[in-house]
Amino acid sequence: MEKIINALRSIIKEASLTTFELLKIMIPISILVKIFAEFGIIDLLGDMLAPVMNIVGLPGSFGLVWATAMLTNIYGGLVVFFSLSLTNTFSVAQVTILGVLILLAHNLPIEARITQKGGVRLWFMVLLRIGGAFVLGWILYFLFSTFQLYTGPSTIWWTPGFSDPGLVYWVLGECRNYVMIFLIILSLLTLMYILKKSGVIGRLNSTLEPVLKFLGMSKNVAPLTLIGMTLGLAYGGGLILRETQSSCLTKKDSFLSLSMMGLSHSLIEDTLLLLTIGASLVGILVGRLVFTLLIMIILIRCINYLSPKKFIKYFVSKKL
């Protein structure tokens, strides 16, 4: 019984420290993004992205949807999308391409900062996610338009509610999110402890070792990468941040894991969200996973050409 109590104390302490590290990143950036929204900077970015939308076969108005998602989160982008869908009809292909843009590049101020703290240079992560989103969006546009796929109208099954724009409600909402983050991290650390003690982590690592070796990563990073890819980058990134601070992961492991999570994370919740607005599963899940694998192979080949010193100099964040 004493061992269990000591383990729980240790887990709660680790969860508190991990959450504290995340909140040091999230709180100031959330305040800054709120200021941007109040002064119309997000609207301005949306106008700037309008010509880019045309390149991937989307209406210019989708620029505001993507800009909102990039600076806030997926739900914020979907609120804007829903307002547009009240007076317009969009094809499944268009919604799928928009979904890919949102899935690969959303909540960048917070998530890119988390990955920076985990060991990836900020410029690289922003370029990887925005550039990757645009490239995959164009590939899908080319395939859909060439073979006339998903030309029918999309069906919206769920619409996000419009939140109260008042400052008090915003603060309360943020506080609720922070408490939820702590509870989720506490649950993840508890689960990780149980899986380690039961030997599941060891068997999982052995199973994934060939795949991770092919991708240039050690088996130590497997559980954290899976958490990030299935549940979300903030949680997987937060755990990786904890591991790198305790020297349990190499800089290369952290870099590759966070890069992979940057392209494919929260595969369950986010995929379901985009399905409810009419996107195709082929594009937002299968296409995203295949694209992530290809990019990771290219990235590993490029890194292998660099000496360890140059790799750290150009790609590893000094915040590590």
MARKELO-123734 format. One line per field, with one value per residue (C-alpha): x, y, z; residue in one letter; residue number from 0. Coordinates in pm, 1 decimal, decimal comma, m for minus. Layout:
BEGIN
u: c(X;...)
v: c(Y;...)
w: c(Z;...)
rest: c(a;...)
nr: c(NUM;...)
END
This chain:
BEGIN
u: c(0,0;284,8;434,6;105,6;77,1;435,3;372,7;59,1;247,0;519,7;267,0;76,9;403,8;510,8;167,2;179,0;528,0;439,8;118,5;306,5;557,4;272,9;82,6;394,3;367,6;m8,9;m128,0;77,2;21,7;m354,4;m369,5;m172,9;m399,5;m705,8;m560,3;m498,0;m860,1;m992,4;m785,9;m882,1;m539,7;m689,0;m927,6;m631,8;m443,6;m751,8;m756,6;m387,7;m453,6;m744,5;m524,1;m353,6;m689,2;m749,8;m431,0;m571,0;m915,7;m1089,5;m1288,4;m1099,5;m1337,3;m1180,0;m869,5;m1040,5;m1136,8;m776,4;m634,8;m870,2;m778,8;m405,7;m411,2;m679,0;m787,6;m996,9;m1320,2;m1258,4;m1204,8;m1521,0;m1726,8;m1617,5;m1676,6;m2029,1;m2111,3;m2001,8;m2198,1;m2523,1;m2522,4;m2298,6;m2278,7;m1937,2;m1834,9;m1690,1;m1361,3;m1346,9;m1430,5;m1173,1;m898,0;m994,0;m993,1;m639,2;m519,9;m676,6;m559,5;m195,4;m179,8;m390,9;m328,5;23,8;120,0;78,3;165,8;472,7;598,7;552,2;754,9;1019,1;1053,3;1074,7;1370,9;1251,4;1340,6;1035,4;1094,8;1116,4;795,6;595,8;732,9;674,2;311,8;202,6;409,8;301,1;m64,0;m41,1;146,3;m97,3;m389,7;m257,8;m196,7;m554,2;m685,4;m489,6;m616,0;m976,6;m997,4;m814,6;m1030,2;m1347,1;m1366,3;m1595,5;m1774,1;m2104,6;m2219,1;m2092,6;m2329,6;m2281,8;m2377,2;m2262,1;m2219,2;m2011,0;m2193,7;m2114,4;m1930,0;m1987,1;m1719,4;m1711,1;m1381,8;m1518,4;m1650,7;m1323,1;m1122,8;m1353,9;m1327,5;m948,2;m935,4;m1161,3;m927,7;m622,1;m784,4;m877,7;m519,1;m393,4;m649,5;m566,1;m190,9;m246,1;m448,7;m183,3;100,5;m100,8;m172,1;194,6;294,9;48,5;154,3;522,1;465,7;250,9;505,9;276,9;517,3;800,5;596,2;473,9;830,3;944,5;658,1;721,2;1100,8;1144,2;912,3;1075,6;1421,3;1318,4;1208,7;1533,6;1385,4;1461,1;1197,2;1199,5;998,1;722,3;465,2;496,3;464,5;152,8;m2,1;62,6;m64,4;m384,3;m470,7;m298,3;32,8;m3,6;m20,7;243,3;463,5;420,3;531,6;826,7;921,2;926,4;1137,7;1391,8;1438,9;1520,1;1757,1;1551,7;1534,7;1800,7;1768,1;1717,1;1438,7;1260,8;1300,7;1168,7;885,5;765,0;797,1;582,9;327,8;327,6;194,5;m31,5;m171,0;m506,5;m602,3;m919,8;m1088,4;m976,6;m1060,2;m1410,5;m1459,5;m1381,2;m1596,6;m1897,7;m1868,1;m1860,2;m1490,0;m1376,7;m1196,4;m967,7;m822,5;m820,0;m694,8;m549,7;m400,9;m259,1;m94,2;58,6;181,9;330,0;518,2;660,8;768,4;932,6;1129,2;1248,9;1329,9;1533,4;1730,7;1811,4;1917,3;2142,2;2342,7;2420,0;2679,4;2543,3;2686,5;2509,8;2186,2;2183,6;2289,0;2015,2;1726,4;1746,2;1602,6;1831,7;1542,6;1607,3)
v: c(0,0;236,7;176,4;271,7;591,2;688,9;616,1;832,2;1116,8;1091,3;1087,0;1387,1;1576,3;1494,2;1588,6;1920,4;2001,5;1902,7;2106,9;2403,1;2390,2;2382,1;2666,1;2885,0;2853,1;2852,0;3135,9;3426,6;3306,5;3267,1;3624,9;3748,5;3564,1;3709,1;4058,6;3979,6;3872,3;4187,1;4413,0;4232,2;4086,0;3742,3;3895,5;4065,8;3736,5;3576,9;3841,9;3775,5;3401,4;3444,5;3422,1;3112,9;2940,2;2971,2;2776,4;2470,7;2511,0;2678,9;3003,3;3301,8;3321,1;3000,5;3206,1;3342,5;2988,7;2869,0;3184,2;3146,8;2779,4;2851,6;3120,5;2970,7;2607,9;2377,1;2470,6;2839,0;2762,6;2552,9;2836,7;3056,9;2772,8;2721,3;3089,0;3060,7;2739,2;2913,1;3094,4;2869,8;2505,0;2340,6;2011,9;1720,2;1779,9;2144,0;2057,1;1775,8;2005,4;2267,7;1993,8;1893,3;2254,0;2287,2;1949,2;2005,1;2371,4;2481,5;2633,1;2717,3;2979,1;2730,3;2400,8;2533,6;2685,6;2351,4;2172,2;2443,3;2377,2;2007,3;2062,0;2164,4;2505,4;2726,9;2820,7;2456,0;2346,8;2640,6;2577,1;2202,1;2239,1;2530,2;2414,3;2053,5;2158,5;2354,6;2078,2;1805,2;2036,0;2094,3;1721,8;1642,5;1926,2;1789,4;1434,3;1535,1;1769,8;1534,2;1230,8;1427,1;1284,3;1400,8;1658,2;1619,1;1861,3;1803,0;1728,3;1901,0;1676,3;1897,2;2268,5;2433,9;2663,5;3032,2;3116,0;3435,5;3686,0;3856,7;3868,6;3700,8;3402,1;3376,8;3369,5;3107,4;2896,7;2914,5;2816,3;2520,1;2412,0;2436,0;2221,1;1967,2;1960,0;1877,3;1598,8;1447,7;1460,2;1305,1;1027,6;971,7;950,5;707,6;497,7;508,1;389,7;99,9;m0,5;6,2;m203,7;m455,1;m493,5;m357,2;m73,6;m320,7;m536,1;m225,6;m100,7;m438,4;m444,5;m92,2;m107,6;m210,8;68,6;328,9;211,2;259,9;612,9;681,2;679,5;462,9;247,6;476,1;736,7;499,4;543,0;923,4;945,4;727,6;947,0;1260,8;1109,1;972,7;1225,3;1549,9;1730,0;1924,8;1602,4;1409,4;1720,0;1786,2;1434,2;1457,0;1787,5;1607,9;1322,0;1548,0;1745,7;1421,4;1317,0;1006,7;1093,1;1198,1;1524,6;1334,5;1122,7;1432,1;1613,0;1327,7;1241,8;1601,6;1646,3;1338,6;1460,6;1802,7;1646,8;1382,3;1432,4;1392,2;1142,7;1041,2;1363,2;1593,1;1342,0;1293,4;1670,9;1713,3;1416,4;1589,8;1882,4;1655,5;1587,3;1256,9;1008,4;919,6;1269,6;1374,7;1043,9;809,1;1090,3;1261,0;942,5;851,9;1209,2;1209,2;886,3;1019,4;1348,4;1165,8;944,7;1252,5;1435,5;1144,2;1114,9;1487,3;1466,5;1168,9;1383,9;1625,7;1584,7;1571,8;1919,3;2069,6;1889,7;2046,7;2384,3;2414,1;2205,8;2165,6;2445,3;2625,2;2615,3;2243,3)
w: c(0,0;81,6;m263,0;m428,7;m223,0;m306,0;m673,6;m671,8;m504,9;m766,2;m1052,3;m916,0;m876,0;m1232,0;m1368,3;m1182,5;m1310,8;m1667,9;m1660,4;m1514,3;m1801,5;m2052,9;m1886,6;m1893,2;m2270,0;m2317,1;m2092,5;m2236,9;m2594,4;m2537,8;m2409,7;m2711,5;m2955,6;m2780,0;m2829,7;m3197,8;m3237,3;m3069,6;m3297,2;m3619,2;m3694,1;m3760,9;m4015,6;m4182,6;m4204,8;m4357,8;m4631,8;m4701,5;m4735,8;m4980,5;m5297,6;m5154,7;m5119,6;m5493,5;m5566,3;m5387,5;m5541,5;m5249,6;m5233,0;m5093,6;m4797,9;m4665,3;m4592,0;m4280,8;m4173,7;m4196,4;m4037,9;m3741,8;m3698,5;m3724,5;m3457,2;m3230,7;m3275,2;m3492,2;m3315,9;m3386,3;m3754,7;m3769,6;m3623,2;m3916,0;m4162,7;m4032,3;m4077,4;m4441,6;m4497,6;m4404,0;m4737,7;m4949,4;m5054,1;m5069,9;m5230,0;m5036,8;m5217,5;m5102,7;m4742,5;m4745,4;m4871,8;m4613,7;m4349,9;m4441,9;m4419,1;m4074,4;m3943,3;m4034,6;m3932,4;m3635,8;m3292,9;m3409,8;m3148,7;m2865,1;m3030,7;m3213,2;m2889,5;m2710,5;m2976,9;m2954,8;m2583,1;m2667,5;m2897,0;m3246,5;m3387,8;m3420,2;m3784,0;m3886,5;m3713,4;m3851,6;m4201,9;m4171,7;m4068,1;m4290,3;m4587,6;m4538,4;m4517,5;m4840,7;m5027,9;m4920,1;m4995,2;m5347,8;m5403,4;m5304,6;m5522,5;m5818,2;m5764,1;m5696,5;m5995,9;m6233,7;m6154,4;m6067,7;m5716,2;m5435,0;m5648,9;m5466,0;m5195,3;m4843,2;m4557,0;m4223,2;m3930,4;m3645,5;m3591,5;m3318,5;m3082,3;m3084,5;m2763,9;m2569,4;m2680,5;m2339,7;m2150,8;m1837,2;m2031,5;m2221,2;m1895,5;m1744,2;m2057,5;m2054,0;m1686,0;m1755,7;m2036,7;m1810,3;m1541,3;m1807,1;m1933,0;m1583,5;m1541,8;m1880,8;m1816,2;m1472,2;m1635,0;m1903,6;m1652,7;m1440,4;m1748,7;m1849,1;m1499,6;m1511,4;m1862,6;m1765,0;m1454,3;m1642,2;m1921,4;m2194,4;m2276,3;m2322,6;m2560,9;m2747,7;m2786,0;m2919,0;m3170,9;m3295,6;m3284,8;m3653,9;m3772,5;m3550,0;m3651,2;m4013,9;m3921,8;m3737,7;m3385,8;m3082,6;m2914,6;m2608,2;m2790,9;m2912,1;m2630,5;m2628,2;m3006,3;m2999,7;m2729,8;m2933,2;m3257,0;m3105,4;m2832,6;m2927,3;m2965,8;m2641,8;m2440,6;m2634,5;m2654,1;m2284,5;m2198,2;m2435,2;m2273,4;m1938,8;m2077,3;m2248,1;m1928,5;m1748,7;m2031,7;m2114,8;m2486,4;m2733,9;m2922,0;m3246,0;m3093,1;m2965,7;m3297,6;m3511,8;m3274,2;m3249,1;m3626,8;m3681,8;m3427,5;m3593,0;m3913,3;m3759,5;m3411,3;m3237,7;m3507,2;m3324,5;m3209,2;m3490,1;m3761,9;m3621,0;m3606,6;m3974,3;m4069,8;m3913,1;m4155,6;m4460,9;m4523,9;m4674,9;m4449,9;m4740,8;m4743,2;m4378,7;m4233,6;m4495,5;m4701,8;m4393,6;m4263,3;m4600,0;m4644,2;m4292,9;m4360,9;m4687,7;m4530,4;m4239,9;m4480,9;m4672,2;m4348,2;m4211,6;m4534,6;m4520,0;m4155,1;m4226,9;m4466,9;m4184,3;m3914,4;m3556,2;m3495,5;m3800,0;m3715,7;m3369,8;m3505,8;m3768,2;m3635,3;m3258,3;m3049,2;m2807,4;m2559,2;m2506,8)
rest: c(m;e;k;i;i;n;a;l;r;s;i;i;k;e;a;s;l;t;t;f;e;l;l;k;i;m;i;p;i;s;i;l;v;k;i;f;a;e;f;g;i;i;d;l;l;g;d;m;l;a;p;v;m;n;i;v;g;l;p;g;s;f;g;l;v;w;a;t;a;m;l;t;n;i;y;g;g;l;v;v;f;f;s;l;s;l;t;n;t;f;s;v;a;q;v;t;i;l;g;v;l;i;l;l;a;h;n;l;p;i;e;a;r;i;t;q;k;g;g;v;r;l;w;f;m;v;l;l;r;i;g;g;a;f;v;l;g;w;i;l;y;f;l;f;s;t;f;q;l;y;t;g;p;s;t;i;w;w;t;p;g;f;s;d;p;g;l;v;y;w;v;l;g;e;c;r;n;y;v;m;i;f;l;i;i;l;s;l;l;t;l;m;y;i;l;k;k;s;g;v;i;g;r;l;n;s;t;l;e;p;v;l;k;f;l;g;m;s;k;n;v;a;p;l;t;l;i;g;m;t;l;g;l;a;y;g;g;g;l;i;l;r;e;t;q;s;s;c;l;t;k;k;d;s;f;l;s;l;s;m;m;g;l;s;h;s;l;i;e;d;t;l;l;l;l;t;i;g;a;s;l;v;g;i;l;v;g;r;l;v;f;t;l;l;i;m;i;i;l;i;r;c;i;n;y;l;s;p;k;k;f;i;k;y;f;v;s;k;k;l)
nr: c(0;1;2;3;4;5;6;7;8;9;10;11;12;13;14;15;16;17;18;19;20;21;22;23;24;25;26;27;28;29;30;31;32;33;34;35;36;37;38;39;40;41;42;43;44;45;46;47;48;49;50;51;52;53;54;55;56;57;58;59;60;61;62;63;64;65;66;67;68;69;70;71;72;73;74;75;76;77;78;79;80;81;82;83;84;85;86;87;88;89;90;91;92;93;94;95;96;97;98;99;100;101;102;103;104;105;106;107;108;109;110;111;112;113;114;115;116;117;118;119;120;121;122;123;124;125;126;127;128;129;130;131;132;133;134;135;136;137;138;139;140;141;142;143;144;145;146;147;148;149;150;151;152;153;154;155;156;157;158;159;160;161;162;163;164;165;166;167;168;169;170;171;172;173;174;175;176;177;178;179;180;181;182;183;184;185;186;187;188;189;190;191;192;193;194;195;196;197;198;199;200;201;202;203;204;205;206;207;208;209;210;211;212;213;214;215;216;217;218;219;220;221;222;223;224;225;226;227;228;229;230;231;232;233;234;235;236;237;238;239;240;241;242;243;244;245;246;247;248;249;250;251;252;253;254;255;256;257;258;259;260;261;262;263;264;265;266;267;268;269;270;271;272;273;274;275;276;277;278;279;280;281;282;283;284;285;286;287;288;289;290;291;292;293;294;295;296;297;298;299;300;301;302;303;304;305;306;307;308;309;310;311;312;313;314;315;316;317;318;319)
END
